[in-house]
Amino acid sequence: MARKKKFNPIILTDRKMTGIAEDSMSVCRTDDGIVCFVDGAVPGDVVDVLITNKKKGSFFGQVHRIIQPSKVRIQAPCTHFGVCGGCKWQHFDYQGQLREKENKVIQTMRRIGKTEPKEYIPILGCEQQYFYRNKLEFTFSNKKWLTAEEMSPEGDVLREPGLGFHRPGAFDKIVDIRHCLLQPDPSNDIRNSIRDFAIRQNWPFFNVRSREGFLRNLLIKTSTTGETMVLLSFHYKDEDAIRVLMDHIITQFPDITTLLYVINPKANDIFLDLPIETYYGPGYIVEMLGNVRYKLGPKSFFQTNTRQAIRLYDRALEFADLKPDDLVYDLYTGLGSIALYTSSHCKKIVGVENVPPAIEDARENASLNGIQNVEFVVGNVEDVVNEDFIARYGVPDVIITDPPRAGMHANAIHTLLRLECPKIVYISCNPATLARDVELLSVKYNLDKLQAVDMFPQTNHIEAVSLLTLK
Ligand SMILES: C[S@@+](CC[C@H](N)C(=O)[O-])C[C@H]1O[C@@H](n2cnc3c(N)ncnc32)[C@H](O)[C@@H]1O
């Protein structure tokens, strides 16, 4: 087999970053016009670039030396910045991030959707630029990732266990996190206390390569109602150790409202198919969106930025301009968060989702709130929204659709075109598939309104909400 040719690093001097690419890297060109993707830069920076790789005709590298910092470059506040995989835009000032995100939505709609909205509404930024997440998942590792400063030149460092996030692109490398700026208190204290206590007890942290060790994962969910859920995942059942750890957590953090654990003997970290043990509390937390209460279990999918989700849903409601007699379909409803939030504004709403436990949550949350004008249907939108479905529920006045990153299935788009519902509110976490679907719908629909919404500050992720009206 032919050996892969080793790339000899080169330094490219005095390059101005002209834009930003999909994966948060900045972009510049060589004098010959070759595109270079640069880690650690922001648009407008002039830097020397250390090029370490070439793939498909493009160079890849990182900042070697900053010559002239961009006006939008700021000091990243997190001590883990650059090492941990999250929050890659902390060195990019927030207004600059918003401009970049907004531009991406507009340009993508032009390029792929070949459409200009009748009205473009300026991006909805996030009021909280840090500590906005209600859920974080951490991984235990018997050998934490060592930063350059932690490595001794002799290579005789002690390999300590760690609890934190994966290094970007590395399944077996965990960055030990001491202070994360993503989730509100008491998230950092809980994680640090669990790690330090486990080290003192000498319990083995998981070794993902040999698949040995006791402690595997930690999930923390917080809510704007002040409730906290902690879920520990263990590789095997050691009843005494579990009891000691759980009691330690409750004693140290009496405000935790529910404490759970799961035994995960599998090769992967996914616990969705495993039974959860409730050690303390009811086994769920309660979150509120407006006046609606949502009961969230450890397996429930929920928008991770609660406050901004309310603003997103409010914008969707404004676009939908619902009337008391309206019939609404909420496609890709998840646990019915939009359907339940919207239910008081219309006559009836039907939610469709293909994950059965999410629909169980949706039904339970409907009855928890005494909401009777919603119905939930399990199945793929492209399959279940058919002639029988339409005969049963009727042609909707408004469709709200919030598909996953892949966008809507072609058959679902055909159904929408056949249905000829007067208004479609399309929420999307991927501007490219939104633009593709808007183009497909353009045979019968105008794009009236489009707005980018920032759900995840310090990252390149962007959500958009749009209104399509029947021609
Ligand atoms: C972006 S989430 C939206 C969830 C919800 N609307 C919300 O705001 O929380 C997309 C949802 O679509 C579901 N889904 C993915 N493919 C689907 C399909 N083909 N048919 C129905 N639901 C699907 C996913 O399970 C997920 O719950």
The ligand as a Gaussian input file, in Angstrom:
#p B3LYP/6-31G(d) Opt

LIG

0 1
 C      -34.554000      20.650000      15.265000
 S      -35.446000      19.488000      16.207000
 C      -36.893000      20.434000      16.553000
 C      -37.574000      20.060000      17.825000
 C      -38.647000      21.030000      18.308000
 N      -39.387000      21.648000      17.246000
 C      -38.082000      22.081000      19.243000
 O      -38.128000      23.270000      18.991000
 O      -37.565000      21.685000      20.306000
 C      -35.956000      18.374000      14.965000
 C      -36.818000      17.221000      15.451000
 O      -37.222000      16.450000      14.323000
 C      -37.219000      15.060000      14.643000
 N      -37.116000      14.367000      13.345000
 C      -36.016000      14.133000      12.596000
 N      -36.362000      13.577000      11.424000
 C      -37.713000      13.455000      11.414000
 C      -38.657000      12.953000      10.473000
 N      -38.262000      12.479000       9.294000
 N      -39.966000      12.994000      10.794000
 C      -40.364000      13.472000      12.008000
 N      -39.513000      13.956000      12.942000
 C      -38.206000      13.946000      12.645000
 C      -36.047000      14.938000      15.585000
 O      -36.180000      13.805000      16.397000
 C      -36.142000      16.252000      16.395000
 O      -36.961000      16.081000      17.524000

